[in-house]
């Protein structure tokens, strides 16, 4: 004697999930004049070959020797990796994906934007202070922001993978 189970309307479930976006991203960006030097504080100066009175020989995110500021001898973004993970865990614990998958995109967008905004606050608080312009220029890059497209720059990839010790 065999048992047969018949499930109908699986196509409806597949269609509900198919309506979800394949990828959602939010992040942190630097706007205005500070974009010209914001990553020098993290990656080091390419112009300097030995430390000066306000700099120190350290290591950049690629693991290579670099001249960095005494204010941020190990950068100011990557040093907060553990805090970013804590923020994501905290915000994820509040995420409720109940109801229809049609509502999930807006819930996930809110989760990502809130998490990235809190990470931007952390980066802003630990940014080196010269004129104060850098700290004020660190902003949320909301889901869909064009700056998240990964525009190449002199430093190469500038997306930090918080799950490892490397930049994407």
Sine and cosine of phi, psi and omega as CSV:
sin_phi,cos_phi,sin_psi,cos_psi,sin_omega,cos_omega
0.00,0.00,0.86,-0.51,0.00,-1.00
-0.97,-0.24,0.35,-0.94,0.05,-1.00
-0.91,-0.42,0.74,-0.68,0.01,-1.00
-0.89,-0.45,0.72,-0.69,0.04,-1.00
-0.88,-0.47,0.79,-0.62,0.01,-1.00
-0.88,-0.48,0.81,-0.59,0.03,-1.00
-0.91,-0.41,0.80,-0.59,-0.03,-1.00
-0.93,-0.37,0.32,-0.95,0.09,-1.00
0.92,0.39,0.45,0.89,0.08,-1.00
-0.89,0.46,-0.44,0.90,0.03,-1.00
-0.89,0.46,-0.52,0.86,0.03,-1.00
-0.93,0.37,-0.63,0.78,0.04,-1.00
-0.91,0.40,-0.71,0.70,0.01,-1.00
-0.87,0.50,-0.65,0.76,0.01,-1.00
-0.91,0.42,-0.61,0.80,0.04,-1.00
-0.89,0.46,-0.70,0.72,0.00,-1.00
-0.96,0.29,-0.49,0.87,0.02,-1.00
-0.92,0.40,-0.37,0.93,0.00,-1.00
-0.98,0.21,-0.19,0.98,0.03,-1.00
-0.98,0.21,0.56,-0.83,0.05,-1.00
-0.92,0.40,0.49,-0.87,0.00,-1.00
-0.94,0.35,-0.53,0.85,-0.08,-1.00
-0.48,-0.88,0.67,-0.74,0.14,-0.99
-0.80,-0.60,0.71,-0.70,0.01,-1.00
-0.71,-0.70,0.66,-0.76,0.21,-0.98
-0.74,-0.67,0.29,-0.96,-0.03,-1.00
-0.24,-0.97,-0.35,-0.94,-0.02,-1.00
-0.81,-0.59,0.64,-0.77,0.01,-1.00
-0.70,-0.71,0.29,-0.96,0.12,-0.99
-0.92,-0.39,0.74,-0.67,-0.04,-1.00
-0.90,-0.44,0.36,-0.93,0.09,-1.00
0.97,0.24,-0.40,-0.92,-0.09,-1.00
-0.87,0.49,-0.47,0.88,-0.04,-1.00
-0.92,0.39,-0.28,0.96,0.04,-1.00
-0.88,0.47,-0.42,0.91,-0.03,-1.00
-0.92,0.39,-0.45,0.89,-0.07,-1.00
-0.74,-0.68,0.02,1.00,-0.10,-1.00
-0.85,0.53,-0.60,0.80,-0.04,-1.00
-1.00,0.07,-0.22,0.97,0.10,-1.00
-0.89,0.46,-0.60,0.80,0.01,-1.00
-0.91,0.41,-0.41,0.91,-0.02,-1.00
-0.99,-0.12,-0.66,0.75,-0.12,-0.99
-0.98,-0.18,-0.28,0.96,-0.01,-1.00
0.99,-0.14,0.23,-0.97,-0.03,-1.00
-1.00,-0.01,0.77,-0.64,0.05,-1.00
-0.99,0.13,-0.31,0.95,-0.04,-1.00
-0.99,0.15,-0.48,0.88,-0.07,-1.00
-1.00,0.00,0.62,-0.79,0.00,-1.00
-0.92,-0.39,-0.23,0.97,0.10,-1.00
-0.52,-0.86,0.48,-0.88,-0.05,-1.00
-0.88,0.48,0.56,-0.83,0.08,-1.00
-0.95,-0.32,-0.29,-0.96,-0.08,-1.00
-0.92,0.38,-0.41,0.91,-0.02,-1.00
-0.90,-0.45,0.31,0.95,-0.03,-1.00
-0.74,-0.67,0.20,-0.98,-0.03,-1.00
-0.56,-0.83,0.51,-0.86,0.10,-0.99
-0.97,0.22,0.82,-0.57,-0.03,-1.00
-0.62,-0.79,-0.40,-0.92,-0.01,-1.00
-0.82,-0.58,0.70,-0.71,0.04,-1.00
-1.00,0.07,0.07,-1.00,-0.03,-1.00
-0.86,0.51,-0.40,0.92,0.03,-1.00
-0.99,0.15,-0.04,1.00,0.00,-1.00
1.00,0.08,0.17,0.99,-0.03,-1.00
-0.99,-0.13,0.47,-0.88,0.06,-1.00
-0.87,0.49,0.65,-0.76,-0.01,-1.00
-0.45,-0.89,0.40,-0.92,0.07,-1.00
-1.00,-0.02,0.89,-0.45,-0.01,-1.00
-0.85,-0.53,0.30,-0.95,-0.01,-1.00
-0.93,0.36,0.54,-0.84,0.12,-0.99
-0.88,0.47,-0.47,0.88,0.02,-1.00
-0.94,0.33,-0.44,0.90,-0.02,-1.00
-0.60,-0.80,0.91,0.41,-0.09,-1.00
-0.90,0.43,-0.28,0.96,0.04,-1.00
-0.84,-0.54,0.42,0.91,-0.04,-1.00
0.99,0.10,0.03,-1.00,0.03,-1.00
-0.78,-0.62,-0.12,0.99,0.02,-1.00
-0.99,-0.15,-0.84,0.55,-0.09,-1.00
-0.92,0.39,-0.40,0.92,-0.02,-1.00
-0.93,0.38,-0.26,0.96,-0.03,-1.00
-0.99,-0.15,0.21,0.98,-0.08,-1.00
-0.76,0.64,-0.72,0.70,-0.03,-1.00
-0.90,0.44,-0.61,0.79,0.03,-1.00
-0.91,0.41,-0.60,0.80,0.05,-1.00
-0.88,0.47,-0.68,0.73,0.03,-1.00
-0.89,0.46,-0.68,0.74,0.03,-1.00
-0.87,0.49,-0.68,0.73,0.03,-1.00
-0.87,0.49,-0.73,0.68,0.00,-1.00
-0.88,0.47,-0.68,0.74,0.02,-1.00
-0.89,0.45,-0.69,0.72,0.00,-1.00
-0.89,0.46,-0.74,0.67,0.00,-1.00
-0.93,0.37,-0.60,0.80,0.01,-1.00
-0.91,0.41,-0.57,0.82,0.02,-1.00
-0.90,0.43,-0.36,0.93,0.01,-1.00
-1.00,-0.07,-0.14,0.99,-0.03,-1.00
-0.97,0.25,0.79,-0.61,0.02,-1.00
-0.88,-0.48,0.96,-0.27,0.05,-1.00
-1.00,-0.09,0.88,0.48,0.05,-1.00
-0.99,-0.16,0.11,-0.99,0.00,-1.00
0.97,0.23,-0.36,-0.93,-0.06,-1.00
-0.98,0.21,0.58,-0.82,0.09,-1.00
-0.84,0.55,-0.35,0.94,0.05,-1.00
-0.87,0.49,-0.43,0.90,0.00,-1.00
-1.00,-0.02,-0.17,0.99,-0.11,-0.99
-0.93,0.38,-0.60,0.80,-0.03,-1.00
-0.85,0.52,-0.71,0.70,-0.01,-1.00
-0.93,0.37,-0.58,0.82,0.03,-1.00
-0.93,0.37,-0.68,0.74,0.03,-1.00
-0.92,0.39,-0.61,0.79,0.05,-1.00
-0.89,0.46,-0.70,0.71,0.03,-1.00
-0.89,0.46,-0.69,0.72,0.03,-1.00
-0.85,0.53,-0.74,0.67,-0.03,-1.00
-0.92,0.39,-0.70,0.71,0.00,-1.00
-0.90,0.44,-0.67,0.74,0.02,-1.00
-0.91,0.42,-0.70,0.71,0.00,-1.00
-0.89,0.46,-0.72,0.69,-0.01,-1.00
-0.91,0.42,-0.61,0.80,0.03,-1.00
-0.90,0.43,-0.65,0.76,0.04,-1.00
-0.92,0.39,-0.60,0.80,0.06,-1.00
-0.91,0.40,-0.63,0.78,0.05,-1.00
-0.88,0.48,-0.63,0.78,0.04,-1.00
-0.88,0.47,-0.67,0.74,0.01,-1.00
-0.89,0.45,-0.73,0.68,0.00,-1.00
-0.88,0.47,-0.68,0.73,0.00,-1.00
-0.87,0.48,-0.64,0.77,-0.01,-1.00
-0.92,0.38,-0.50,0.86,-0.06,-1.00
-0.97,-0.23,0.04,1.00,0.02,-1.00
-0.91,0.42,0.63,-0.78,0.06,-1.00
-0.86,0.51,0.55,-0.83,-0.03,-1.00
-0.95,-0.30,0.87,-0.49,0.15,-0.99
-0.89,-0.46,-0.99,0.14,0.07,-1.00
-1.00,-0.07,-0.22,0.97,-0.09,-1.00
1.00,-0.05,-0.14,0.99,-0.04,-1.00
-0.90,0.43,-0.64,0.77,-0.04,-1.00
-0.86,0.50,-0.79,0.61,-0.03,-1.00
-0.83,0.56,-0.66,0.75,-0.01,-1.00
-0.95,0.30,-0.33,0.95,-0.09,-1.00
-1.00,-0.06,-0.06,1.00,-0.01,-1.00
-1.00,0.08,0.87,-0.48,-0.14,-0.99
-0.72,-0.69,0.30,-0.96,0.12,-0.99
-0.94,0.35,0.70,-0.71,0.19,-0.98
-0.96,-0.29,0.99,-0.17,-0.07,-1.00
-0.91,0.42,0.32,-0.95,0.10,-0.99
-0.78,0.63,0.78,-0.62,0.00,-1.00
1.00,-0.05,-0.10,0.99,0.00,-1.00
-0.90,0.44,0.74,-0.68,-0.04,-1.00
-0.87,0.49,-0.43,0.90,-0.03,-1.00
-0.93,0.38,-0.23,0.97,0.00,-1.00
-0.99,0.12,0.02,1.00,-0.05,-1.00
-0.95,0.30,-0.09,1.00,0.04,-1.00
0.98,0.20,0.69,0.72,0.02,-1.00
-0.86,0.51,0.83,-0.56,0.01,-1.00
-0.90,0.44,0.49,-0.87,0.07,-1.00
-0.57,-0.82,-0.11,-0.99,-0.07,-1.00
-0.89,0.45,-0.33,0.94,-0.03,-1.00
-1.00,-0.09,0.01,1.00,-0.06,-1.00
0.98,0.19,-0.60,-0.80,-0.02,-1.00
-0.93,0.37,0.71,-0.71,-0.05,-1.00
-0.80,-0.60,0.51,0.86,0.11,-0.99
-0.96,-0.27,0.86,-0.51,-0.01,-1.00
-0.99,0.11,0.80,-0.60,0.10,-0.99
-1.00,0.03,0.96,-0.29,-0.08,-1.00
-0.96,0.28,-0.10,0.99,0.01,-1.00
-1.00,-0.04,-0.07,1.00,0.00,-1.00
-0.58,-0.81,-0.07,-1.00,0.01,-1.00
-1.00,-0.10,0.39,0.92,-0.06,-1.00
-0.79,-0.61,0.29,-0.96,0.10,-0.99
-1.00,-0.07,0.58,-0.81,0.00,-1.00
-0.93,0.36,0.00,0.00,0.00,0.00
